[in-house]
Amino acid sequence: MTQTTIVLISAVPFHTVTQRPQHFARLLAQRGWRVLYVDGPVSVLGPLRNRELLKRLVPKQPLEEIPVSGKGRLQVLTPVAGLPFGNRYRKLNQFNQRMLAVQIQRAVPGPYVVLSVLPGAVDLLEHLHPMAVLYDCVDLHAGFGGTLNPDVVNQMESELAWASRKVFASADLLLERMKQLHSDVQLLPNAAEVDHFASTATAHVHPLLENIPVPRVGLIGGMGPWVDFEFLGRLASLRPGVQFVFVGPVETDVSGVRALPNVHFLGRQPYQELPQFLAGFDATLVSFVQSELTRGVNPIKVYEYLAAGKEVISTPNPELIKLRDFLWIAESGEQAAGYLDAILMGQRRTSAEQYEQFNREHSWVAQVEKLERALLDVLPVSISTPQTLSNQGEGS
């Protein structure tokens, strides 16, 4: 019996900041599934903005095997660069998806299940003929701006939702939006690799922090235009005796806050080393500008901070306000400065027992169990899955 291949269409490369798609891919493979993780798309114009993308034009080794524990298999496909403006002109997206289908079919056999976080994958379906489609809505895709056409993106998303057996949403705003497009939508929030970040308690402080005085406050994650650097700069100015450390790739202008003497940018760091950075922080930060796009954000870093046992100061957004019993929600730099003073004096937002219960409920393992139940629910019994393989072994 041929085993189903889950084709996970991601928006990001596998070897970058570890996000929701990488966790899903690894854990599904560990649970016995065959998974093909498809790196986020790159256009032929990408190297004009980032020369690192030159190697993505025609990858030398497009298919990579990722070691995983368990009986499953995880492979990463790095497709050749596609034509630009696929989110602006539907015909260009259709061409790119047809080329991607050829590469997927060469990499792994079917039958396929498509699990996509990108609306444009709807034009892939007619070429792969998957047994089932699931859409994982994690962003308001039409709100990203740039060269995309919101009407084109919204139309593709609507068609992908219609073609899907189930739709997931990572935040309430996205959930309500998807309910207008599909009758079976499930809230599947982000989470943390709890055991990994719990190791913060016994981790040695990272060597890159050794020459930065204490107390230290940290923010880990991508530094893009969605980050409220005005808020962060105000907070850093109000507390010049505290060092503010930013860990992650910088993708926007940070010159204003970088000029402050107590601000340090350390760039992207390996995921496995993040507990060492967190071990050196006295508090952590989440800071989003207020926009329609960020209203639908359910930031993974919050769950990772809490799993690490760290106090979190955050700007407000709907998803974070839901967690106000665990977070210090600050409307301004001045309010955040007061919260930081309290944290440095030893105050905690809630009890250790409540933190522990929260972390148990917000692990990636728990979320992938829900995802797997949905997969088993939509696949025909005649198709080989981890469950059917296990049953075959018991009867042999």
C-alpha positions as a Markdown table, in Angstrom:
| # | Residue | x | y | z |
|---|---|---|---|---|
| 1 | Met | 0.0 | 0.0 | 0.0 |
| 2 | Thr | 1.4 | 3.4 | -1.0 |
| 3 | Gln | 1.8 | 5.9 | 1.9 |
| 4 | Thr | 0.3 | 9.3 | 1.7 |
| 5 | Thr | 2.7 | 12.2 | 1.3 |
| 6 | Ile | 1.8 | 15.4 | 3.1 |
| 7 | Val | 2.9 | 18.3 | 0.8 |
| 8 | Leu | 3.4 | 21.2 | 3.2 |
| 9 | Ile | 3.4 | 24.5 | 1.2 |
| 10 | Ser | 5.3 | 27.0 | 3.4 |
| 11 | Ala | 5.8 | 30.7 | 3.2 |
| 12 | Val | 9.4 | 30.5 | 4.6 |
| 13 | Pro | 12.5 | 28.3 | 3.9 |
| 14 | Phe | 12.9 | 25.4 | 6.3 |
| 15 | His | 16.4 | 26.6 | 7.3 |
| 16 | Thr | 15.4 | 30.0 | 8.7 |
| 17 | Val | 13.7 | 31.3 | 11.8 |
| 18 | Thr | 11.8 | 28.3 | 13.1 |
| 19 | Gln | 8.1 | 28.9 | 12.8 |
| 20 | Arg | 4.8 | 27.0 | 12.7 |
| 21 | Pro | 5.3 | 25.1 | 9.4 |
| 22 | Gln | 8.7 | 23.6 | 10.5 |
| 23 | His | 7.1 | 22.4 | 13.8 |
| 24 | Phe | 4.2 | 20.9 | 12.0 |
| 25 | Ala | 6.5 | 19.2 | 9.5 |
| 26 | Arg | 8.9 | 17.7 | 12.1 |
| 27 | Leu | 6.2 | 16.5 | 14.5 |
| 28 | Leu | 4.1 | 14.9 | 11.7 |
| 29 | Ala | 7.2 | 13.1 | 10.5 |
| 30 | Gln | 8.0 | 11.9 | 14.0 |
| 31 | Arg | 4.4 | 10.6 | 14.3 |
| 32 | Gly | 5.0 | 8.4 | 11.2 |
| 33 | Trp | 3.9 | 10.6 | 8.3 |
| 34 | Arg | 5.8 | 11.1 | 5.1 |
| 35 | Val | 6.2 | 14.9 | 4.7 |
| 36 | Leu | 7.5 | 17.0 | 1.9 |
| 37 | Tyr | 8.2 | 20.5 | 3.2 |
| 38 | Val | 8.2 | 23.0 | 0.2 |
| 39 | Asp | 10.3 | 26.1 | 0.9 |
| 40 | Gly | 8.7 | 29.5 | 0.5 |
| 41 | Pro | 8.7 | 30.8 | -3.0 |
| 42 | Val | 11.5 | 33.1 | -4.4 |
| 43 | Ser | 11.2 | 35.0 | -7.7 |
| 44 | Val | 13.9 | 35.5 | -10.2 |
| 45 | Leu | 14.1 | 39.2 | -9.1 |
| 46 | Gly | 14.7 | 38.2 | -5.4 |
| 47 | Pro | 18.6 | 38.5 | -5.6 |
| 48 | Leu | 18.2 | 42.1 | -6.6 |
| 49 | Arg | 17.1 | 42.8 | -3.0 |
| 50 | Asn | 19.0 | 40.0 | -1.3 |
| 51 | Arg | 22.1 | 38.5 | -2.9 |
| 52 | Glu | 21.8 | 35.5 | -0.6 |
| 53 | Leu | 18.9 | 34.4 | -2.8 |
| 54 | Leu | 21.2 | 33.8 | -5.8 |
| 55 | Lys | 21.6 | 30.2 | -4.6 |
| 56 | Arg | 17.8 | 29.9 | -4.8 |
| 57 | Leu | 17.6 | 30.6 | -8.5 |
| 58 | Val | 18.5 | 27.0 | -9.4 |
| 59 | Pro | 19.3 | 25.1 | -6.2 |
| 60 | Lys | 22.2 | 22.7 | -6.6 |
| 61 | Gln | 20.6 | 20.2 | -4.2 |
| 62 | Pro | 16.8 | 20.8 | -4.4 |
| 63 | Leu | 15.8 | 17.8 | -2.3 |
| 64 | Glu | 17.2 | 17.4 | 1.2 |
| 65 | Glu | 16.5 | 14.6 | 3.7 |
| 66 | Ile | 16.0 | 15.8 | 7.3 |
| 67 | Pro | 16.7 | 13.3 | 10.0 |
| 68 | Val | 13.8 | 12.7 | 12.4 |
| 69 | Ser | 13.1 | 10.3 | 15.1 |
| 70 | Gly | 10.2 | 7.8 | 14.6 |
| 71 | Lys | 9.0 | 5.9 | 11.5 |
| 72 | Gly | 8.1 | 8.9 | 9.3 |
| 73 | Arg | 10.1 | 10.8 | 6.8 |
| 74 | Leu | 10.8 | 14.5 | 6.3 |
| 75 | Gln | 12.2 | 15.9 | 3.1 |
| 76 | Val | 12.7 | 19.6 | 2.1 |
| 77 | Leu | 12.1 | 20.7 | -1.5 |
| 78 | Thr | 13.8 | 24.0 | -2.5 |
| 79 | Pro | 12.1 | 24.9 | -5.8 |
| 80 | Val | 13.7 | 26.8 | -8.6 |
| 81 | Ala | 12.9 | 30.5 | -8.6 |
| 82 | Gly | 9.6 | 31.5 | -10.2 |
| 83 | Leu | 8.3 | 34.5 | -12.1 |
| 84 | Pro | 7.7 | 37.6 | -10.1 |
| 85 | Phe | 4.4 | 39.2 | -9.4 |
| 86 | Gly | 2.4 | 36.0 | -8.9 |
| 87 | Asn | 0.3 | 37.6 | -6.3 |
| 88 | Arg | -0.5 | 40.4 | -8.7 |
| 89 | Tyr | -1.3 | 38.6 | -11.9 |
| 90 | Arg | -3.1 | 35.3 | -11.6 |
| 91 | Lys | -1.7 | 33.9 | -14.9 |
| 92 | Leu | 1.9 | 34.2 | -13.5 |
| 93 | Asn | 0.9 | 32.4 | -10.3 |
| 94 | Gln | -0.7 | 29.6 | -12.4 |
| 95 | Phe | 2.5 | 29.2 | -14.4 |
| 96 | Asn | 4.6 | 29.1 | -11.2 |
| 97 | Gln | 2.4 | 26.5 | -9.6 |
| 98 | Arg | 2.4 | 24.4 | -12.7 |
| 99 | Met | 6.3 | 24.4 | -12.6 |
| 100 | Leu | 6.2 | 23.6 | -8.8 |
| 101 | Ala | 3.9 | 20.6 | -9.4 |
| 102 | Val | 6.4 | 19.1 | -11.8 |
| 103 | Gln | 9.2 | 19.5 | -9.2 |
| 104 | Ile | 7.0 | 17.9 | -6.4 |
| 105 | Gln | 6.0 | 15.0 | -8.6 |
| 106 | Arg | 9.7 | 14.4 | -9.4 |
| 107 | Ala | 10.7 | 14.6 | -5.7 |
| 108 | Val | 8.1 | 12.3 | -4.1 |
| 109 | Pro | 5.3 | 9.9 | -5.3 |
| 110 | Gly | 1.6 | 10.4 | -4.5 |
| 111 | Pro | -1.0 | 10.1 | -3.4 |
| 112 | Tyr | -0.8 | 13.6 | -1.9 |
| 113 | Val | -2.4 | 15.6 | 0.8 |
| 114 | Val | -1.8 | 19.3 | 0.4 |
| 115 | Leu | -1.4 | 21.4 | 3.6 |
| 116 | Ser | -0.8 | 25.0 | 2.6 |
| 117 | Val | -0.3 | 28.3 | 4.3 |
| 118 | Leu | -0.2 | 30.2 | 1.0 |
| 119 | Pro | -3.4 | 31.1 | -0.9 |
| 120 | Gly | -1.5 | 30.8 | -4.3 |
| 121 | Ala | -1.3 | 27.0 | -3.8 |
| 122 | Val | -4.9 | 26.8 | -5.1 |
| 123 | Asp | -3.4 | 26.8 | -8.6 |
| 124 | Leu | -1.2 | 23.8 | -7.7 |
| 125 | Leu | -4.2 | 21.5 | -7.0 |
| 126 | Glu | -5.3 | 20.8 | -10.6 |
| 127 | His | -1.8 | 19.4 | -11.3 |
| 128 | Leu | -1.2 | 17.3 | -8.1 |
| 129 | His | -4.8 | 16.0 | -7.8 |
| 130 | Pro | -4.5 | 15.6 | -4.0 |
| 131 | Met | -6.6 | 13.2 | -2.0 |
| 132 | Ala | -7.4 | 16.1 | 0.3 |
| 133 | Val | -6.5 | 19.7 | 0.8 |
| 134 | Leu | -6.2 | 21.6 | 4.1 |
| 135 | Tyr | -5.7 | 25.4 | 4.4 |
| 136 | Asp | -3.8 | 26.7 | 7.4 |
| 137 | Cys | -4.6 | 30.4 | 7.6 |
| 138 | Val | -2.0 | 32.2 | 9.6 |
| 139 | Asp | -2.0 | 35.7 | 8.1 |
| 140 | Leu | -4.2 | 38.3 | 6.5 |
| 141 | His | -2.3 | 37.7 | 3.2 |
| 142 | Ala | -3.9 | 40.6 | 1.3 |
| 143 | Gly | -2.7 | 43.0 | 3.9 |
| 144 | Phe | 1.1 | 42.6 | 3.3 |
| 145 | Gly | 1.2 | 45.4 | 0.7 |
| 146 | Gly | 4.0 | 45.7 | -1.8 |
| 147 | Thr | 3.4 | 44.6 | -5.4 |
| 148 | Leu | 0.5 | 42.2 | -4.6 |
| 149 | Asn | -3.1 | 42.8 | -5.7 |
| 150 | Pro | -5.4 | 42.3 | -2.7 |
| 151 | Asp | -8.3 | 41.3 | -5.0 |
| 152 | Val | -6.1 | 38.6 | -6.6 |
| 153 | Val | -4.9 | 37.3 | -3.3 |
| 154 | Asn | -8.3 | 37.3 | -1.7 |
| 155 | Gln | -9.8 | 35.4 | -4.7 |
| 156 | Met | -7.1 | 32.8 | -4.5 |
| 157 | Glu | -7.7 | 32.4 | -0.8 |
| 158 | Ser | -11.4 | 32.1 | -1.3 |
| 159 | Glu | -10.9 | 29.4 | -3.9 |
| 160 | Leu | -8.4 | 27.5 | -1.7 |
| 161 | Ala | -10.7 | 27.6 | 1.3 |
| 162 | Trp | -13.5 | 26.3 | -0.9 |
| 163 | Ala | -11.3 | 23.4 | -2.2 |
| 164 | Ser | -10.2 | 22.5 | 1.3 |
| 165 | Arg | -11.8 | 19.7 | 3.4 |
| 166 | Lys | -10.9 | 21.6 | 6.6 |
| 167 | Val | -9.6 | 25.1 | 7.3 |
| 168 | Phe | -7.4 | 26.1 | 10.3 |
| 169 | Ala | -6.9 | 29.6 | 11.6 |
| 170 | Ser | -4.2 | 30.7 | 14.1 |
| 171 | Ala | -6.1 | 33.7 | 15.5 |
| 172 | Asp | -9.7 | 34.8 | 16.2 |
| 173 | Leu | -9.7 | 37.5 | 13.5 |
| 174 | Leu | -8.7 | 35.0 | 10.9 |
| 175 | Leu | -11.1 | 32.4 | 12.2 |
| 176 | Glu | -14.1 | 34.8 | 11.7 |
| 177 | Arg | -12.9 | 35.7 | 8.3 |
| 178 | Met | -12.5 | 32.0 | 7.3 |
| 179 | Lys | -16.0 | 31.2 | 8.6 |
| 180 | Gln | -17.3 | 33.3 | 5.8 |
| 181 | Leu | -15.5 | 31.1 | 3.3 |
| 182 | His | -15.9 | 27.6 | 4.8 |
| 183 | Ser | -18.2 | 25.6 | 7.0 |
| 184 | Asp | -15.6 | 23.7 | 8.9 |
| 185 | Val | -13.0 | 26.0 | 10.4 |
| 186 | Gln | -11.0 | 25.2 | 13.5 |
| 187 | Leu | -9.0 | 27.6 | 15.7 |
| 188 | Leu | -5.5 | 26.2 | 15.9 |
| 189 | Pro | -3.4 | 28.7 | 17.8 |
| 190 | Asn | 0.4 | 28.9 | 17.8 |
| 191 | Ala | 2.4 | 27.3 | 20.5 |
| 192 | Ala | 5.9 | 26.5 | 21.8 |
| 193 | Glu | 8.3 | 23.6 | 21.8 |
| 194 | Val | 7.9 | 23.5 | 25.6 |
| 195 | Asp | 10.6 | 21.1 | 26.6 |
| 196 | His | 13.2 | 23.0 | 24.4 |
| 197 | Phe | 12.4 | 26.4 | 26.0 |
| 198 | Ala | 12.0 | 25.0 | 29.5 |
| 199 | Ser | 15.7 | 24.1 | 29.3 |
| 200 | Thr | 16.3 | 27.9 | 29.8 |
| 201 | Ala | 16.1 | 27.3 | 33.5 |
| 202 | Thr | 19.4 | 25.3 | 33.4 |
| 203 | Ala | 21.0 | 26.8 | 30.3 |
| 204 | His | 24.3 | 28.7 | 30.5 |
| 205 | Val | 24.0 | 32.3 | 29.4 |
| 206 | His | 25.1 | 32.7 | 25.7 |
| 207 | Pro | 28.6 | 33.9 | 25.2 |
| 208 | Leu | 27.4 | 36.8 | 23.0 |
| 209 | Leu | 25.7 | 38.3 | 26.2 |
| 210 | Glu | 28.8 | 38.1 | 28.4 |
| 211 | Asn | 30.0 | 41.7 | 27.5 |
| 212 | Ile | 26.5 | 43.2 | 27.8 |
| 213 | Pro | 25.8 | 44.4 | 31.3 |
| 214 | Val | 22.8 | 43.4 | 33.4 |
| 215 | Pro | 19.9 | 43.8 | 33.7 |
| 216 | Arg | 19.0 | 42.8 | 30.1 |
| 217 | Val | 15.6 | 42.7 | 28.3 |
| 218 | Gly | 15.3 | 40.7 | 25.1 |
| 219 | Leu | 13.2 | 40.5 | 22.0 |
| 220 | Ile | 13.7 | 37.4 | 19.8 |
| 221 | Gly | 12.3 | 37.2 | 16.3 |
| 222 | Gly | 12.2 | 38.8 | 12.9 |
| 223 | Met | 12.7 | 42.6 | 12.9 |
| 224 | Gly | 10.4 | 43.7 | 10.2 |
| 225 | Pro | 8.1 | 46.7 | 9.6 |
| 226 | Trp | 5.5 | 45.1 | 11.8 |
| 227 | Val | 7.7 | 45.7 | 14.9 |
| 228 | Asp | 6.9 | 48.9 | 16.8 |
| 229 | Phe | 10.4 | 50.3 | 17.2 |
| 230 | Glu | 9.0 | 53.7 | 18.3 |
| 231 | Phe | 7.6 | 51.9 | 21.4 |
| 232 | Leu | 10.8 | 50.0 | 21.9 |
| 233 | Gly | 13.0 | 53.1 | 21.5 |
| 234 | Arg | 10.8 | 55.1 | 24.0 |
| 235 | Leu | 11.2 | 52.3 | 26.5 |
| 236 | Ala | 14.9 | 52.0 | 26.0 |
| 237 | Ser | 15.3 | 55.8 | 26.4 |
| 238 | Leu | 13.3 | 55.8 | 29.6 |
| 239 | Arg | 15.4 | 53.1 | 31.2 |
| 240 | Pro | 19.0 | 53.9 | 30.1 |
| 241 | Gly | 20.4 | 51.6 | 32.8 |
| 242 | Val | 18.8 | 48.5 | 31.3 |
| 243 | Gln | 20.3 | 46.8 | 28.2 |
| 244 | Phe | 17.9 | 46.0 | 25.4 |
| 245 | Val | 19.0 | 43.0 | 23.2 |
| 246 | Phe | 17.3 | 42.1 | 19.9 |
| 247 | Val | 18.0 | 38.6 | 18.5 |
| 248 | Gly | 16.8 | 38.0 | 14.9 |
| 249 | Pro | 17.2 | 39.0 | 11.3 |
| 250 | Val | 16.8 | 42.7 | 10.6 |
| 251 | Glu | 14.5 | 43.4 | 7.6 |
| 252 | Thr | 13.6 | 47.0 | 8.1 |
| 253 | Asp | 15.2 | 50.4 | 9.0 |
| 254 | Val | 16.2 | 50.2 | 12.7 |
| 255 | Ser | 18.7 | 53.2 | 12.6 |
| 256 | Gly | 16.7 | 55.2 | 15.2 |
| 257 | Val | 16.7 | 52.6 | 17.9 |
| 258 | Arg | 20.1 | 51.2 | 17.0 |
| 259 | Ala | 21.6 | 54.6 | 17.8 |
| 260 | Leu | 20.7 | 54.3 | 21.5 |
| 261 | Pro | 23.7 | 53.2 | 23.7 |
| 262 | Asn | 21.8 | 50.6 | 25.6 |
| 263 | Val | 20.4 | 48.8 | 22.5 |
| 264 | His | 22.2 | 45.7 | 20.9 |
| 265 | Phe | 21.3 | 43.9 | 17.7 |
| 266 | Leu | 22.8 | 40.4 | 17.6 |
| 267 | Gly | 21.3 | 39.2 | 14.3 |
| 268 | Arg | 19.8 | 35.8 | 13.6 |
| 269 | Gln | 20.9 | 33.0 | 15.9 |
| 270 | Pro | 20.4 | 29.2 | 15.8 |
| 271 | Tyr | 17.1 | 28.0 | 17.2 |
| 272 | Gln | 18.8 | 25.5 | 19.4 |
| 273 | Glu | 20.7 | 28.3 | 21.1 |
| 274 | Leu | 17.7 | 30.5 | 21.9 |
| 275 | Pro | 17.3 | 29.1 | 25.5 |
| 276 | Gln | 20.9 | 30.4 | 26.2 |
| 277 | Phe | 19.9 | 33.9 | 25.2 |
| 278 | Leu | 16.7 | 33.7 | 27.2 |
| 279 | Ala | 18.7 | 32.5 | 30.2 |
| 280 | Gly | 20.4 | 35.9 | 30.1 |
| 281 | Phe | 17.2 | 38.0 | 29.9 |
| 282 | Asp | 15.5 | 39.5 | 33.0 |
| 283 | Ala | 12.4 | 40.1 | 30.9 |
| 284 | Thr | 11.2 | 39.8 | 27.3 |
| 285 | Leu | 9.4 | 42.0 | 24.8 |
| 286 | Val | 6.7 | 41.7 | 22.1 |
| 287 | Ser | 6.1 | 44.9 | 20.1 |
| 288 | Phe | 3.7 | 45.3 | 17.2 |
| 289 | Val | 2.6 | 48.3 | 15.3 |
| 290 | Gln | -1.2 | 48.7 | 15.3 |
| 291 | Ser | -2.6 | 47.7 | 11.9 |
| 292 | Glu | -5.2 | 45.4 | 10.4 |
| 293 | Leu | -2.4 | 42.9 | 9.5 |
| 294 | Thr | -1.0 | 42.7 | 13.1 |
| 295 | Arg | -4.5 | 42.4 | 14.6 |
| 296 | Gly | -4.5 | 38.8 | 13.2 |
| 297 | Val | -1.1 | 37.9 | 14.5 |
| 298 | Asn | -0.7 | 35.2 | 17.1 |
| 299 | Pro | 3.0 | 35.5 | 17.9 |
| 300 | Ile | 4.9 | 32.3 | 18.6 |
| 301 | Lys | 7.5 | 34.1 | 20.6 |
| 302 | Val | 5.0 | 34.8 | 23.4 |
| 303 | Tyr | 4.5 | 31.0 | 23.9 |
| 304 | Glu | 8.3 | 30.4 | 23.8 |
| 305 | Tyr | 9.0 | 33.2 | 26.3 |
| 306 | Leu | 6.4 | 31.7 | 28.7 |
| 307 | Ala | 7.7 | 28.2 | 28.2 |
| 308 | Ala | 11.1 | 29.6 | 29.2 |
| 309 | Gly | 9.7 | 31.0 | 32.4 |
| 310 | Lys | 10.1 | 34.6 | 31.4 |
| 311 | Glu | 8.0 | 37.6 | 32.2 |
| 312 | Val | 6.6 | 39.2 | 29.0 |
| 313 | Ile | 5.9 | 42.9 | 28.3 |
| 314 | Ser | 3.7 | 43.3 | 25.2 |
| 315 | Thr | 1.9 | 45.9 | 23.2 |
| 316 | Pro | -1.8 | 45.2 | 22.8 |
| 317 | Asn | -3.4 | 43.2 | 20.0 |
| 318 | Pro | -6.5 | 41.0 | 20.2 |
| 319 | Glu | -4.6 | 37.7 | 20.5 |
| 320 | Leu | -2.3 | 39.0 | 23.2 |
| 321 | Ile | -5.1 | 40.7 | 25.2 |
| 322 | Lys | -6.7 | 37.3 | 25.5 |
| 323 | Leu | -3.5 | 36.3 | 27.4 |
| 324 | Arg | -3.5 | 39.3 | 29.7 |
| 325 | Asp | -3.5 | 37.1 | 32.8 |
| 326 | Phe | 0.0 | 36.0 | 31.7 |
| 327 | Leu | 1.3 | 39.1 | 30.0 |
| 328 | Trp | 2.1 | 42.7 | 31.0 |
| 329 | Ile | 0.1 | 44.6 | 28.4 |
| 330 | Ala | 1.5 | 48.1 | 27.9 |
| 331 | Glu | -0.2 | 50.8 | 25.9 |
| 332 | Ser | 2.8 | 53.1 | 26.0 |
| 333 | Gly | 6.6 | 53.2 | 26.6 |
| 334 | Glu | 5.9 | 54.8 | 30.0 |
| 335 | Gln | 3.6 | 52.1 | 31.1 |
| 336 | Ala | 6.0 | 49.5 | 29.9 |
| 337 | Ala | 8.8 | 51.1 | 31.9 |
| 338 | Gly | 6.7 | 50.8 | 35.0 |
| 339 | Tyr | 6.0 | 47.2 | 34.4 |
| 340 | Leu | 9.7 | 46.6 | 33.8 |
| 341 | Asp | 10.6 | 48.1 | 37.1 |
| 342 | Ala | 8.1 | 45.8 | 38.8 |
| 343 | Ile | 9.5 | 42.7 | 37.1 |
| 344 | Leu | 13.1 | 43.7 | 38.0 |
| 345 | Met | 11.9 | 44.0 | 41.6 |
| 346 | Gly | 10.7 | 40.3 | 41.4 |
| 347 | Gln | 7.0 | 40.6 | 40.6 |
| 348 | Arg | 5.4 | 37.9 | 38.4 |
| 349 | Arg | 2.2 | 38.3 | 36.4 |
| 350 | Thr | 0.7 | 35.1 | 37.8 |
| 351 | Ser | 1.6 | 32.0 | 39.8 |
| 352 | Ala | 4.1 | 29.3 | 38.8 |
| 353 | Glu | 1.2 | 26.8 | 38.7 |
| 354 | Gln | -0.8 | 28.8 | 36.2 |
| 355 | Tyr | 2.2 | 29.2 | 34.0 |
| 356 | Glu | 2.8 | 25.5 | 34.1 |
| 357 | Gln | -0.8 | 24.7 | 33.1 |
| 358 | Phe | -0.7 | 27.2 | 30.3 |
| 359 | Asn | 2.5 | 25.7 | 28.9 |
| 360 | Arg | 1.0 | 22.2 | 29.0 |
| 361 | Glu | -2.0 | 23.4 | 26.9 |
| 362 | His | 0.1 | 25.4 | 24.4 |
| 363 | Ser | 2.7 | 22.9 | 23.1 |
| 364 | Trp | 3.3 | 22.1 | 19.5 |
| 365 | Val | 2.7 | 18.5 | 20.4 |
| 366 | Ala | -0.8 | 19.3 | 21.5 |
| 367 | Gln | -1.5 | 21.3 | 18.3 |
| 368 | Val | -0.2 | 18.6 | 16.0 |
| 369 | Glu | -2.3 | 16.0 | 17.7 |
| 370 | Lys | -5.4 | 18.1 | 16.6 |
| 371 | Leu | -4.0 | 18.5 | 13.1 |
| 372 | Glu | -3.4 | 14.8 | 12.8 |
| 373 | Arg | -6.9 | 14.0 | 13.9 |
| 374 | Ala | -8.1 | 16.3 | 11.1 |
| 375 | Leu | -5.9 | 14.5 | 8.6 |
| 376 | Leu | -7.2 | 11.1 | 9.6 |
| 377 | Asp | -10.7 | 12.3 | 9.4 |
| 378 | Val | -10.5 | 13.5 | 5.8 |
| 379 | Leu | -8.4 | 10.6 | 4.3 |
| 380 | Pro | -10.2 | 7.6 | 2.9 |
| 381 | Val | -9.5 | 4.4 | 4.9 |
| 382 | Ser | -8.0 | 2.7 | 1.8 |
| 383 | Ile | -5.1 | 5.2 | 1.9 |
| 384 | Ser | -2.0 | 4.3 | 4.0 |
| 385 | Thr | -1.5 | 6.5 | 7.0 |
| 386 | Pro | 0.5 | 6.0 | 10.2 |
| 387 | Gln | -2.6 | 4.6 | 11.8 |
| 388 | Thr | -3.2 | 2.1 | 9.1 |
| 389 | Leu | 0.4 | 1.1 | 8.9 |
| 390 | Ser | 0.4 | 0.5 | 12.7 |
| 391 | Asn | -2.8 | -1.7 | 12.3 |
| 392 | Gln | -1.1 | -3.7 | 9.5 |
| 393 | Gly | 1.9 | -4.4 | 11.7 |
| 394 | Glu | -0.3 | -5.6 | 14.5 |
| 395 | Gly | -2.0 | -8.1 | 12.3 |
| 396 | Ser | 1.1 | -9.5 | 10.5 |
